[in-house]
Amino acid sequence: TSPQIRQLSSGINAEYGGPKKHLKRLNAPKKWMLDKLSGKFAPRPSAGPHKLRESMPLIVLIRNKLKYSLTYGETKKVTMSRAIKVDGKVRTDICFPTGFMDVVSIDKTGEHFRMLFDVKGRFLIHRVKKEEAAYKLCNVKSVRTAAKGVPVITTHDGRTIRYPDPLIKVHDTVKLDIATNKAVDFIKFEPGNLAYITGGQNCGRIGIITHKEKHPGSFDIVHVKDSVGHSFATRLTNVFPIGKGKQAWVSLPRGKGVRLSIAEERDRKLAAKAKEM
């Protein structure tokens, strides 16, 4: 039978064998910063709490970024020794997807890392202390009522939290205790609060929310001003509140999310080189 007939008879496309299992290296997200010439393929993230293009598989983190292994086989041995925890849970899948705000812990070395973005939109593995690794911030994606009238919220990392504070709305941020999976505090999405940009051309920038524009039938736009006075605008879905007022609830990477212009970046590099000489 022809592929078209098989497709009609089964209800799905029978010409292909289910979901894709490979990822070409040139098609891998640029935010992973993989080189082009180290092979034809890249690790494809497993299905998990983050989308493929908004996550980084554990193998890229362990082998390419932290340099704790040199090969695929070595990385497999590291994860199968149950040494790697993501958000407090042991993960043995080397392609498990880690995403924004996830906490990766390595108990054998006593190290903890939080997944953030740098000002150029690339993944940044930010080292944190043990006290800070006990919690994470989660952006609220939906608020609804589940079975038997139980109120629940769904977060950006696929969590469902039951019986949240009634004041929590979509686009707010909750502070989640990783050990108990309970929301201990929350940040309202409102002007005057500090926010991290997690998508678009301004990904990785940090600033104060100034105001929101509503565009019925299109995308709502949020205006943000960073700590040096640069103003920019982005879509509402890209804005992730991380603090009340100017105080961030998580430690921030070097540079505090301020993007420099090309000229400012050049001047800073020249000044650093002059200081070394």
N, C-alpha and C positions, 0 to 999 in steps of 0.2 A: 504494500500500500504506500501511497505517496505521503510525504511529511504533513501535507495539509489535511489529508483524511485522518491521519493519526492524531493530529492536533484537535480536530473537531470531535473525534470519538472519545478522547480521554479528558477533554475539558481543560488541559494544560498543554503547553508546547512540548510535545514528546520528542521533538528533534534534538533538544538539548537535555543534558542529564542533571537537571536541578539547578540550584544556585551555583554561582561561579566560585571556584576554589583557588584561583590564581590571581596575581596582581603583577602586571608588568612594571618594571622599575621606573620607567619614564612616566608612567601613569600614577605612581605613588604620590601622596600629598607632598607638596614642596616644603611644608612646615616640618617634615621629618628630617630634612637636610641630608638625604642620602646621596652618595656620589653616583654618577651615571655608569661608570665602567667596571663596577665590582660584580657584574652578573646581569642576566637578562630579567630576572624576577626580583620582587620584593616580598617581604612577609605580608600576607593578607590578614588583617585583624579578624578574629572570630566574631560571631554574633554576640553582642553583649550590651552593657549599659550605655555605650556611646556609639554614635554613627561612625562609619568607616573613615570618612574624611575629616572627622572631628576628634579622632583618637590616635593613639600611638601604641602599637603592639609591644608587649613586654620584651620581646627579643631585641627590638630596636633600642629600647631603654637600657637593657643590661649589656648588650654587646657593643652597640655603636656609640652610646652616650656615656654610660658609666665605665665602660671598658672592663667589666668584671669577667668577660669571657671573650674568646677570639673567634669561635666558630659556632655553627648551629648546634653541633653535638654538645659542646661545653655548656651552652646556654640551657639546653635540655636537662643536663645534669644538675645545673644550679636550681632550676625551677622544680625538678622532681625531688630534690633534697628538701623541699618545703621551706626554702629559705626566704622566699619573696611573699610579702603580704600586700594586698591592695585593699585599702579601707578596712584594715584589721582582719581580712580573710586570706588564708593561704590560697594562692593561685598557681597551679602547676601547668596550665596551658601557656606555652611560650608566645602565643598570638593573642592572649587576652587583651582587650582594648582598654587602655588607661586614657582618661580624658581630663579636661579642665577641672581643677580643684581636687582631683584624686590624691590620696596620700599613699605613697609606696614606701613600705618599711622593710628593712633588712635587719632582723634581730641579731644575726651573728656578728655584724659590724656595728650595731647600735646606731645605724643611720636611718633618717627619715627624709623623704622628699615629697614636695607638693608640685603637681603638674600645673604650670602657668604658661602664659605667652609672653614673649619679649615684644618690644615696641614695633618689631617688623613682622609680627604675626606668627613667629616660629615657636615651636614648643620649647619651654624652658623648664629644666629640672631644678627646682629651687629647694635647697637644703633647709630643713626646719628642725626646731628642737622637739624633744619628746612630748612636752606639754602641749605644743601646738598641733602635733600629729594626732592628738586625741579627738579632734573635731574637724569638720569641713563645712564649707558654705555650699548650699544648694539653692538653685534658682527655681522658683515655683512655675511650673508649666500649665497646670490645670488644678481647679478646685471643684470637687463634685461630691455627690452623695452615692455611696456604694450600697451593696445589699444590706437590707435590714436598717436602712436609714443612717448608716455610719458615715460621717463626713471624712473625706480623705483629700490629701493633696498629692500630686505627682510632681517629681522634681526632674531637673535636667539630666540626672544620671540614672533615671529609670526607677527611682525608689517610690514607694507608696507609703505615706505616713498617715496613720489613722488618728482621729480626734485632734486635729491641729487647733491652734488658737483661732477663734472666729474672725479675728481682725486680719488674718493672712489672706492676701489676694494674689491673683496671677501677676507675675513679674516681680513680686517681692522675693527676698532671700531669707532662708531659714538657716540658723546655725545648728548643725546636726551633731549630736554626740555619737561617735562611730560605734562605741561599745554597745550602746542601748538602742540605737536607731531612733532616738527621740529628738524632736525639735526643742531645743532649750531656749532659743531666743529668735528674733526675726528682725529684718530691716525692711522698712517700707520703701517702695519705689516712689520717691517724691523729690522735688527740687531741693538742693542743699545737701544731699547725701552723696558719698563717694561711690563711684562705679568703675568697673573694669569692662573694657570693650572686648567681646569674645568672637567677633566675626566682622567681615567686611574689610574695607581698605584701612580702617583705623584699628584693626585687631591688635590688642596688647597695650593700648593707651589707657591711662587712668586719669580720671578727672571728676569734677563736681557736676552733677546734673543741674542744668540751669532752667530749662523748660521743655515741655513736650508739645509737639504739633499733632493734632488729630487730622487724619486724611481719610474720611469714610470711603470705602471701596478701594483703598490703596494702602500703603505702608505708613504707619505712624512714625514720625521723625522725632528724635530726641537730640537736644543740643547740650553739649558738654564742654566744660572749660577746665584745662589742666592747671597744674600748680604754678606754671610760669606765664599763664595768661593766654595761651593759645586756645582758640575756640574751634570746635568742629561738630559736625552733625552725623548721626548714624541712625539706622533703623532701630525701633524699639526692641526687637527680638535680639539684637546684639548687645544690649546693655545689661550688665550683671552687677547689682548693688553689692558692695563689699564693706560698707561702713556707715555709721551714723555721723553726720557732719563730715569733718575732714579726717576722722580717726578710722583707719582701716582695722578690720577684725582679724586679718591675717597679715603675716609679714610680707612685705613687697620686695621684688627684685631690685637690684642695683639700678639707679636711674629713676626709680619711683614712677615708671610708666610715662615718662616725658619723652616724646619723639623729637629729635633734633633735626633741623634742616641739613641739607648736604654741606652747606658752608659752615654751619655750627659744628658738625661732626668733624670736618676737616680741621677746623681751628683747634678742637679739643685734642685730636691726634697729634697735631704739630706741637701743641703745648706740652703734651706728655713726652714726646720725643725730645724736646728741648730740655726738659727736666732730667731726663736720663743721661744726657750728654755732659 
